[in-house]
């Protein structure tokens, strides 16, 4: 009728609305008929004239000046032979089989699951998967009509109020618990009120012994200052050395444990062996993707012996973070002539929230850098600040600013906050009791092979993270969700520009000023990871980088499809393992476009 398609569904028992609408809507979406502007579905019991339910969806925007009238459908005689006059007596179906019962039960369960899925999607806390195309289309249409923002704000306010109420109730209950634990017993009061008794002390000489010297003590009797350098050797533990170096380092923290430890380890390396010949920068993909030892060995085979390489990859490092580390944290005297930036398109997406950089700019280390008091080893004054590094503009729109404000406000009215140390001790005691209770179960679990160590605690002395895990699609997705590119937060509101682009240009300008060469390496990904959405963004990123290569600002090397179908070289769909890092390192050493002559020019 005009540009609307009207469909009536009927049976001896009225078809369920959820069962019919999903299938027909999905089928018409696949056909994509341009002549049909909308769909109207109806359901009724055979023999009836008027529908029992109706459902409508518009494929294009339509202006409704008057309410739409329901069309008249003639009564069908297709099921007249199956219709009987109700007698009020129970009907026994002796022809039903177990398969019919199972099919009916399955349909009821599917209907309940579908309703729960719709409710979860309405809450804005969940998004539909690729398989639920009707839900995804429904969400997209709501967003296109401008209704998503209003409902999103309402949902955020409801959940925010619920969270605050839950926090206040929990705070009140913990306060009561601490008060009951802190009430003194009668015995403690008796001991407190009792008069003190004299104690006979033995006759002990407090004079210095004859063996007291100045080898380990100074003239004031205190221990003499010693060397705080971390001694690194091949048999030691690089991770423990990095943690110890970070603990002894005078550097204030950047709110990033990996960055603090890598910086302390790199500064100790500068004191012991000088500036490396090659510095690898980037995110966790760089930290896992290039093996310094393998690269050094491959370069020696190519006629470049004694090349020193250090991997400065940090989890979550974006273009802003790399620019900050090279131009702000490290001084020009601490940088080699060649920097290999190994990463990919995710580090340059300006549409997503840069949580790593936002955390750094609120840290004590960042404040010390901006004040010019950061303890650089070379004692060189820090670079002047520019508009890119001013935190005020970012803080006003940052979740961190809101979080800090909420924490301070709630702390003023909290009953538990002044006694947080007591609460911490109480929770520790409860955890110890729980551990003892579960001790019998842990002995059984210990017999099973486990890999509980976090990858961040196994870096070597060159900053590389050698993972032996091999990516297996048959087992990996049993423990990890398979997220399509359209729902991947790393590609959210994808945009190559903004602050990330500005950080890249600032870094290239800095490199040109100080005669540094930067090579951008687009690390390999699996075919499993490169779905159509991510592939589209990869092509945009490649064109973006080749433009910089043509301008002479950097050298771009694309290894994106180098190991496309070789899953054994990956630890997950987007991160290489030690075997993949070995292959990339060998390829880099053989690459004729790499400026290896710079590292031996001296």
C-alpha positions as CSV (number, residue, x, y, z in Angstrom):
1,X,0.0,0.0,0.0
2,X,1.8,3.1,-1.3
3,X,5.4,2.8,-0.1
4,X,4.6,0.6,3.0
5,X,4.7,-3.2,2.9
6,X,1.9,-4.8,5.1
7,X,2.3,-8.4,6.1
8,X,-0.3,-10.4,8.1
9,X,0.9,-13.6,9.8
10,X,-1.6,-16.1,11.1
11,X,-1.9,-19.7,12.4
12,X,-4.1,-21.9,14.4
13,X,-2.4,-20.3,17.4
14,X,-1.5,-16.6,17.0
15,X,2.2,-16.4,16.1
16,X,4.5,-14.7,18.7
17,X,5.4,-11.2,17.9
18,X,9.1,-11.6,18.7
19,X,9.5,-14.7,16.6
20,X,7.9,-13.2,13.4
21,X,9.3,-9.6,13.5
22,X,12.9,-10.6,13.9
23,X,13.1,-12.9,11.0
24,X,11.1,-10.8,8.5
25,X,12.9,-7.5,9.5
26,X,16.3,-9.2,9.0
27,X,15.2,-10.7,5.7
28,X,14.0,-7.3,4.3
29,X,17.2,-5.6,5.5
30,X,19.2,-8.0,3.5
31,X,17.1,-7.4,0.4
32,X,17.5,-3.6,0.7
33,X,14.6,-2.7,-1.6
34,X,14.6,1.0,-2.4
35,X,10.8,1.1,-3.2
36,X,9.8,0.1,0.3
37,X,10.0,2.9,2.9
38,X,8.6,0.9,5.8
39,X,7.2,-2.3,7.1
40,X,4.0,-3.1,9.0
41,X,3.6,-6.5,10.5
42,X,0.4,-8.0,12.1
43,X,-0.4,-11.3,13.8
44,X,-3.8,-13.0,14.4
45,X,-5.3,-16.4,15.0
46,X,-6.7,-18.1,11.9
47,X,-10.4,-17.2,11.4
48,X,-10.1,-13.9,13.2
49,X,-10.6,-10.6,11.3
50,X,-8.7,-8.0,13.4
51,X,-5.0,-8.5,14.3
52,X,-4.0,-9.4,17.9
53,X,-0.7,-7.4,17.6
54,X,1.1,-5.1,15.2
55,X,4.7,-3.9,14.7
56,X,6.1,-1.2,12.5
57,X,9.6,-0.1,11.3
58,X,10.6,2.7,8.9
59,X,13.6,2.2,6.7
60,X,13.7,5.9,5.8
61,X,12.4,9.0,7.5
62,X,8.7,9.5,6.9
63,X,6.5,12.4,8.0
64,X,3.2,11.3,9.6
65,X,0.6,14.0,9.3
66,X,-2.3,11.7,10.3
67,X,-2.4,8.4,12.1
68,X,-2.0,5.4,9.9
69,X,-5.1,3.2,9.5
70,X,-4.7,-0.5,9.8
71,X,-5.6,-2.1,6.5
72,X,-8.4,-4.7,6.3
73,X,-7.3,-8.3,5.7
74,X,-9.9,-10.8,4.6
75,X,-10.4,-13.8,6.8
76,X,-8.4,-16.8,5.6
77,X,-9.9,-20.3,5.3
78,X,-6.5,-22.0,5.2
79,X,-6.8,-23.4,8.7
80,X,-10.5,-23.9,9.0
81,X,-10.2,-27.6,9.1
82,X,-7.9,-27.3,12.1
83,X,-10.2,-25.0,14.1
84,X,-12.6,-26.5,16.6
85,X,-15.2,-25.0,18.7
86,X,-14.0,-24.6,22.3
87,X,-15.8,-27.0,24.7
88,X,-14.2,-26.0,27.9
89,X,-12.8,-29.5,28.4
90,X,-9.0,-30.1,28.6
91,X,-7.5,-31.1,25.2
92,X,-5.2,-34.1,25.1
93,X,-2.6,-34.2,22.3
94,X,-1.6,-37.9,22.0
95,X,0.2,-37.2,18.7
96,X,2.8,-34.9,20.4
97,X,6.3,-36.3,20.4
98,X,9.3,-35.5,22.6
99,X,10.7,-33.5,19.6
100,X,7.6,-31.3,19.6
101,X,7.9,-30.7,23.3
102,X,11.6,-29.8,23.0
103,X,10.9,-27.5,20.1
104,X,8.2,-25.7,22.0
105,X,10.3,-25.4,25.1
106,X,13.2,-24.1,23.0
107,X,10.9,-21.4,21.5
108,X,9.8,-20.3,24.9
109,X,13.4,-20.0,26.1
110,X,14.5,-18.1,23.0
111,X,11.7,-15.6,23.6
112,X,12.8,-15.0,27.2
113,X,16.4,-14.7,26.1
114,X,15.4,-12.2,23.4
115,X,13.5,-10.1,26.0
116,X,16.5,-10.1,28.3
117,X,18.8,-9.0,25.5
118,X,16.5,-6.1,24.6
119,X,16.4,-5.0,28.2
120,X,20.2,-5.1,28.6
121,X,20.5,-3.1,25.4
122,X,18.0,-0.5,26.6
123,X,20.2,0.0,29.8
124,X,23.0,1.3,27.5
125,X,25.5,-0.9,29.4
126,X,25.6,-3.5,26.7
127,X,25.7,-3.4,22.9
128,X,24.3,-6.0,20.5
129,X,26.7,-8.4,18.8
130,X,27.1,-8.8,15.1
131,X,24.7,-11.8,15.0
132,X,21.8,-9.6,16.4
133,X,21.5,-7.4,13.4
134,X,18.0,-6.2,14.3
135,X,19.1,-4.9,17.7
136,X,22.1,-3.2,16.1
137,X,19.9,-1.6,13.5
138,X,17.5,-0.6,16.2
139,X,20.3,1.1,18.2
140,X,21.6,2.8,15.1
141,X,18.1,4.2,14.2
142,X,17.7,5.6,17.7
143,X,21.0,7.3,17.4
144,X,20.2,8.7,14.0
145,X,16.9,10.1,15.4
146,X,18.7,11.9,18.1
147,X,17.1,10.0,20.9
148,X,20.3,8.2,22.1
149,X,21.9,11.2,23.7
150,X,18.8,12.0,25.8
151,X,18.3,8.5,27.0
152,X,22.0,8.1,27.5
153,X,22.1,11.1,29.9
154,X,19.0,9.8,31.8
155,X,20.6,6.3,32.1
156,X,23.9,7.8,33.3
157,X,22.1,9.9,35.9
158,X,20.1,6.9,37.2
159,X,23.2,4.7,37.5
160,X,25.2,7.6,39.0
161,X,22.7,8.2,41.7
162,X,22.4,4.4,42.4
163,X,26.2,4.2,42.6
164,X,26.4,7.1,45.1
165,X,23.6,5.6,47.3
166,X,25.4,2.2,47.3
167,X,28.6,4.0,48.2
168,X,27.0,5.8,51.1
169,X,25.3,2.7,52.4
170,X,28.5,0.7,52.2
171,X,30.4,3.5,54.0
172,X,27.8,3.5,56.8
173,X,28.0,-0.2,57.3
174,X,31.8,-0.2,57.4
175,X,31.7,2.6,59.9
176,X,29.4,0.6,62.2
177,X,31.7,-2.5,61.8
178,X,34.8,-0.4,62.7
179,X,33.1,1.0,65.8
180,X,32.2,-2.4,67.0
181,X,35.7,-3.6,66.4
182,X,37.3,-0.6,68.1
183,X,35.2,-0.8,71.4
184,X,37.7,-1.6,74.2
185,X,37.1,-4.6,76.4
186,X,36.9,-4.5,80.2
187,X,40.3,-6.1,80.5
188,X,41.9,-3.5,78.3
189,X,40.3,-0.7,80.4
190,X,41.6,-2.4,83.6
191,X,45.1,-2.5,82.3
192,X,44.9,1.0,81.1
193,X,43.8,2.4,84.5
194,X,46.3,0.3,86.6
195,X,49.2,2.1,88.1
196,X,52.6,1.6,86.4
197,X,55.1,-0.7,88.2
198,X,58.9,-0.1,88.2
199,X,61.0,-2.5,86.1
200,X,64.5,-3.4,87.0
201,X,66.8,-2.9,84.1
202,X,70.1,-4.8,83.7
203,X,73.4,-2.9,83.8
204,X,74.3,-2.6,80.1
205,X,77.1,-0.4,78.9
206,X,76.0,2.0,76.2
207,X,79.6,3.1,75.2
208,X,80.9,2.5,71.6
209,X,82.8,-0.7,71.2
210,X,86.5,-0.8,70.3
211,X,85.6,-2.3,66.9
212,X,83.7,0.8,65.8
213,X,85.3,2.3,62.7
214,X,84.5,4.6,59.8
215,X,84.3,2.0,57.1
216,X,80.5,1.6,57.3
217,X,79.6,4.5,59.6
218,X,80.3,8.2,59.4
219,X,81.6,10.4,62.2
220,X,78.0,11.0,63.5
221,X,77.4,7.3,64.0
222,X,75.0,7.0,61.1
223,X,75.5,4.7,58.1
224,X,77.7,6.2,55.4
225,X,76.0,6.9,52.1
226,X,76.6,4.2,49.5
227,X,76.2,3.7,45.8
228,X,72.5,3.3,44.8
229,X,73.3,2.0,41.3
230,X,71.5,-1.2,40.3
231,X,74.1,-3.8,39.2
232,X,72.7,-5.6,36.2
233,X,74.1,-8.9,35.1
234,X,73.1,-11.6,32.7
235,X,72.0,-14.0,35.5
236,X,69.9,-11.5,37.3
237,X,66.2,-10.7,37.1
238,X,65.6,-7.7,34.8
239,X,62.1,-7.0,36.2
240,X,63.4,-7.0,39.8
241,X,66.2,-4.7,38.7
242,X,63.7,-2.3,37.1
243,X,61.5,-2.3,40.2
244,X,64.5,-1.7,42.4
245,X,65.8,1.1,40.1
246,X,62.4,2.7,40.1
247,X,62.2,2.5,43.9
248,X,65.7,4.1,44.4
249,X,65.3,6.6,41.6
250,X,64.7,10.2,42.6
251,X,62.2,10.5,39.7
252,X,58.6,11.3,40.8
253,X,56.0,8.9,39.4
254,X,54.1,9.4,36.1
255,X,51.1,7.3,37.4
256,X,52.3,4.5,35.1
257,X,54.3,1.7,36.7
258,X,55.8,0.4,33.5
259,X,56.9,3.9,32.4
260,X,58.5,4.6,35.8
261,X,60.4,1.3,35.7
262,X,61.5,1.6,32.1
263,X,62.8,5.1,32.7
264,X,64.7,4.1,35.8
265,X,66.2,1.0,33.9
266,X,67.1,3.2,31.0
267,X,68.8,5.8,33.2
268,X,70.9,3.1,34.9
269,X,71.8,1.8,31.5
270,X,73.0,5.2,30.5
271,X,75.3,5.3,33.5
272,X,76.7,1.9,32.9
273,X,77.1,1.6,29.1
274,X,76.1,4.9,27.7
275,X,73.5,5.8,25.1
276,X,72.2,2.9,23.0
277,X,72.6,3.0,19.2
278,X,68.9,2.3,18.6
279,X,65.9,3.1,20.7
280,X,62.5,1.3,20.2
281,X,59.4,3.3,21.2
282,X,55.7,2.5,21.1
283,X,53.0,0.6,23.1
284,X,52.8,-3.0,24.2
285,X,52.9,-4.0,20.6
286,X,56.5,-2.6,20.4
287,X,57.5,-4.0,23.7
288,X,56.5,-7.5,22.4
289,X,57.2,-6.9,18.7
290,X,60.9,-6.2,18.4
291,X,63.6,-8.3,20.1
292,X,66.8,-6.2,20.7
293,X,69.1,-9.2,20.9
294,X,67.7,-10.7,17.7
295,X,68.0,-7.4,16.0
296,X,71.6,-7.0,17.2
297,X,72.5,-10.5,15.9
298,X,70.8,-9.9,12.6
299,X,72.6,-6.6,12.1
300,X,75.9,-8.3,12.9
301,X,75.2,-10.7,10.0
302,X,74.6,-7.8,7.8
303,X,77.9,-6.2,8.6
304,X,76.9,-3.9,11.5
305,X,78.6,-5.3,14.6
306,X,78.3,-4.1,18.2
307,X,75.0,-2.3,17.8
308,X,73.3,-1.6,21.1
309,X,69.4,-1.6,21.1
310,X,67.0,-0.8,23.9
311,X,63.2,-1.4,23.9
312,X,61.4,1.5,25.6
313,X,57.9,0.2,24.8
314,X,55.2,1.1,27.4
315,X,51.7,-0.3,27.6
316,X,49.1,2.0,26.1
317,X,51.5,4.5,24.6
318,X,49.9,6.7,22.0
319,X,51.4,9.3,19.8
320,X,51.0,11.9,22.6
321,X,52.8,9.5,25.0
322,X,55.7,8.8,22.7
323,X,56.1,12.5,21.9
324,X,56.0,13.3,25.6
325,X,58.7,10.6,26.4
326,X,61.1,11.7,23.6
327,X,60.7,15.5,23.9
328,X,60.0,15.9,27.6
329,X,61.1,13.0,29.8
330,X,64.4,12.3,28.0
331,X,66.9,15.0,27.1
332,X,68.6,15.3,23.6
333,X,71.8,14.0,25.2
334,X,70.0,10.8,26.2
335,X,68.7,10.0,22.7
336,X,70.4,7.9,20.0
337,X,70.5,9.0,16.4
338,X,67.9,6.4,15.3
339,X,64.5,5.8,16.9
340,X,62.3,3.0,15.7
341,X,58.6,3.7,16.5
342,X,56.9,0.3,16.2
343,X,53.1,0.4,16.5
344,X,50.0,0.7,14.4
345,X,46.8,2.7,13.7
346,X,45.4,2.5,17.2
347,X,48.1,4.7,18.6
348,X,47.0,7.6,16.2
349,X,43.2,7.4,16.7
350,X,42.3,10.8,18.0
351,X,38.6,9.8,18.5
352,X,39.1,7.6,21.5
353,X,40.0,8.8,25.0
354,X,43.7,8.7,25.6
355,X,43.6,7.3,29.1
356,X,47.4,6.7,29.3
357,X,48.3,10.3,28.5
358,X,45.5,11.8,30.6
359,X,46.8,9.8,33.6
360,X,50.4,11.0,33.0
361,X,49.5,14.7,32.9
362,X,47.9,14.5,36.3
363,X,51.0,12.8,37.8
364,X,53.7,14.3,40.2
365,X,56.3,13.6,37.5
366,X,54.5,15.7,34.9
367,X,54.1,18.5,37.4
368,X,57.8,18.4,38.2
369,X,58.6,18.6,34.5
370,X,56.4,21.6,34.0
371,X,58.0,23.3,37.0
372,X,61.5,22.5,35.7
373,X,62.6,20.5,38.7
374,X,62.5,17.0,37.2
375,X,65.9,15.3,38.1
376,X,67.4,14.8,34.6
377,X,70.7,13.0,34.7
378,X,72.4,15.6,32.5
379,X,70.9,18.5,34.6
380,X,69.7,20.2,31.4
381,X,66.8,22.5,31.8
382,X,63.5,21.1,30.5
383,X,62.1,22.3,27.2
384,X,59.6,25.2,27.2
385,X,56.0,24.2,27.3
386,X,53.6,24.7,24.5
387,X,49.8,24.6,24.1
388,X,49.9,20.9,23.5
389,X,51.1,20.1,27.0
390,X,48.9,22.4,29.0
391,X,46.8,20.1,31.2
392,X,44.0,22.6,32.0
393,X,42.2,22.2,28.7
394,X,42.3,18.4,29.0
395,X,41.4,18.3,32.7
396,X,38.2,20.3,32.1
397,X,37.0,17.5,29.8
398,X,38.7,14.6,31.4
399,X,37.1,11.9,33.5
400,X,40.1,12.1,35.9
401,X,39.1,15.6,36.9
402,X,35.5,14.5,37.7
403,X,36.8,11.4,39.5
404,X,39.1,13.5,41.8
405,X,36.4,16.0,42.5
406,X,33.9,13.2,43.5
407,X,36.6,11.5,45.7
408,X,37.3,14.7,47.6
409,X,33.6,15.5,48.0
410,X,32.6,12.1,49.3
411,X,35.7,12.0,51.6
412,X,34.3,15.0,53.5
413,X,31.1,13.3,54.3
414,X,32.4,9.8,54.7
415,X,32.3,8.1,58.1
416,X,34.9,5.5,57.2
417,X,37.5,7.6,55.4
418,X,39.1,9.0,58.7
419,X,39.5,5.3,59.8
420,X,40.7,3.9,56.5
421,X,43.9,2.4,58.0
422,X,41.8,0.4,60.5
423,X,39.6,-0.8,57.6
424,X,42.6,-1.8,55.6
425,X,43.9,-3.9,58.6
426,X,40.5,-5.5,59.1
427,X,40.2,-6.5,55.5
428,X,43.7,-8.0,55.5
429,X,42.8,-10.1,58.5
430,X,39.7,-11.3,56.7
431,X,41.6,-12.2,53.6
432,X,44.1,-14.2,55.7
433,X,41.3,-16.1,57.2
434,X,39.8,-16.7,53.8
435,X,43.2,-17.9,52.5
436,X,43.5,-20.4,55.3
437,X,39.9,-21.6,54.6
438,X,40.7,-22.2,50.9
439,X,44.1,-23.8,51.5
440,X,42.9,-27.3,50.8
441,X,41.5,-26.2,47.4
442,X,44.7,-24.3,46.4
443,X,46.8,-27.5,46.9
444,X,44.6,-29.2,44.2
445,X,44.8,-26.2,41.9
446,X,48.6,-26.1,42.3
447,X,48.9,-29.5,40.7
448,X,47.5,-28.1,37.4
449,X,49.8,-26.3,35.0
450,X,49.2,-22.6,35.3
451,X,50.6,-19.4,33.8
452,X,49.6,-16.8,36.4
453,X,52.5,-14.4,36.0
454,X,51.6,-11.2,34.3
455,X,53.5,-10.4,31.1
456,X,54.6,-7.1,32.6
457,X,56.8,-8.9,35.1
458,X,59.0,-10.7,32.6
459,X,60.8,-8.0,30.7
460,X,64.5,-8.5,30.0
461,X,67.4,-6.1,30.6
462,X,66.9,-4.6,27.1
463,X,63.2,-3.8,27.9
464,X,61.8,-6.6,25.7
465,X,58.9,-8.8,26.7
466,X,59.6,-12.3,25.4
467,X,56.3,-14.2,25.4
468,X,56.2,-17.8,24.3
469,X,52.4,-18.1,24.2
470,X,51.1,-19.0,20.7
471,X,47.7,-17.7,19.5
472,X,45.3,-20.6,18.9
473,X,41.8,-19.6,17.7
474,X,40.3,-22.9,19.0
475,X,41.2,-22.1,22.6
476,X,41.8,-18.3,22.7
477,X,38.1,-17.3,22.3
478,X,37.0,-19.7,25.0
479,X,38.6,-17.3,27.5
480,X,38.5,-14.0,25.7
481,X,35.6,-12.4,23.8
482,X,35.7,-11.9,20.1
483,X,35.1,-8.2,19.6
484,X,34.3,-7.0,16.0
485,X,36.0,-3.9,14.8
486,X,32.8,-1.9,14.8
487,X,32.6,-2.3,18.6
488,X,36.3,-2.1,19.4
489,X,37.0,0.8,21.7
490,X,40.4,1.3,20.2
491,X,38.7,2.4,17.0
492,X,36.0,4.4,18.6
493,X,35.1,7.6,16.6
494,X,38.1,6.9,14.4
495,X,39.9,10.1,13.4
496,X,43.5,10.6,12.2
497,X,44.1,14.2,13.3
498,X,43.6,16.3,16.4
499,X,46.0,16.0,19.3
500,X,47.6,12.8,18.1
501,X,48.5,14.3,14.8
502,X,49.8,17.4,16.5
503,X,52.0,15.3,18.7
504,X,53.4,13.5,15.7
505,X,54.2,16.7,13.9
506,X,55.9,18.2,17.1
507,X,58.0,15.0,17.4
508,X,59.1,15.2,13.8
509,X,60.0,18.9,14.1
510,X,62.0,18.0,17.2
511,X,63.8,15.2,15.4
512,X,64.7,17.4,12.5
513,X,66.1,20.1,14.9
514,X,68.3,17.6,16.8
515,X,69.3,15.5,13.7
516,X,67.4,12.4,14.7
517,X,66.0,9.8,12.3
518,X,62.6,8.3,13.1
519,X,61.4,5.1,11.4
520,X,57.7,4.2,11.8
521,X,57.1,0.4,11.6
522,X,53.5,-0.8,11.2
523,X,53.7,-4.1,13.0
524,X,52.0,-7.3,11.7
525,X,48.4,-8.3,12.6
526,X,46.5,-11.6,12.1
527,X,43.9,-12.1,9.4
528,X,41.6,-13.0,12.3
529,X,41.9,-9.5,13.7
530,X,41.7,-7.6,10.3
531,X,38.0,-7.7,9.7
532,X,36.5,-5.2,7.1
533,X,36.2,-2.4,9.6
534,X,39.7,-2.6,10.8
535,X,41.0,-3.1,7.3
536,X,39.4,0.1,6.2
537,X,41.1,2.0,9.0
538,X,44.4,0.3,8.2
539,X,44.3,1.6,4.7
540,X,43.6,5.1,5.9
541,X,46.5,4.9,8.3
542,X,48.9,3.7,5.5
543,X,48.0,6.6,3.3
544,X,48.4,8.9,6.2
545,X,51.9,7.6,7.0
546,X,53.0,7.5,3.3
547,X,52.3,11.2,3.1
548,X,54.8,11.9,5.9
549,X,57.3,9.6,4.2
550,X,57.0,11.5,1.0
551,X,57.5,14.8,2.8
552,X,60.7,13.4,4.3
553,X,59.6,13.7,7.9
554,X,60.0,10.0,8.7
555,X,60.6,6.6,7.1
556,X,57.5,4.4,7.0
557,X,57.8,0.6,6.8
558,X,54.6,-1.4,6.4
559,X,54.9,-4.9,7.9
560,X,51.1,-5.1,8.5
561,X,50.5,-8.3,6.4
562,X,53.9,-9.9,6.8
563,X,52.6,-12.7,9.1
564,X,48.9,-12.5,8.2
565,X,48.1,-16.2,8.5
566,X,50.9,-17.4,10.8
567,X,49.2,-17.6,14.1
568,X,52.2,-19.3,15.8
569,X,54.0,-15.9,15.7
570,X,51.3,-14.2,17.8
571,X,50.4,-14.3,21.4
572,X,46.9,-12.9,20.7
573,X,45.2,-11.5,17.5
574,X,47.2,-8.2,17.6
575,X,50.4,-8.8,19.6
576,X,53.4,-10.7,18.5
577,X,55.1,-13.4,20.7
578,X,58.9,-13.9,20.9
579,X,58.9,-15.9,17.7
580,X,57.1,-13.2,15.7
581,X,59.4,-10.6,17.2
582,X,62.4,-12.6,16.0
583,X,61.0,-12.6,12.4
584,X,60.3,-8.9,12.5
585,X,63.8,-8.1,13.9
586,X,65.4,-10.2,11.1
587,X,63.3,-8.4,8.4
588,X,64.2,-5.0,9.8
589,X,67.9,-5.8,9.7
590,X,67.6,-6.9,6.0
591,X,65.4,-4.0,5.0
592,X,67.3,-1.8,2.5
593,X,65.3,1.3,3.5
594,X,66.5,1.2,7.1
595,X,69.2,3.9,7.8
596,X,71.5,1.5,9.6
597,X,74.6,3.5,8.5
598,X,73.6,6.2,11.0
599,X,74.4,3.9,14.0
600,X,78.0,3.3,12.8
601,X,78.8,6.8,11.5
602,X,80.8,7.6,14.7
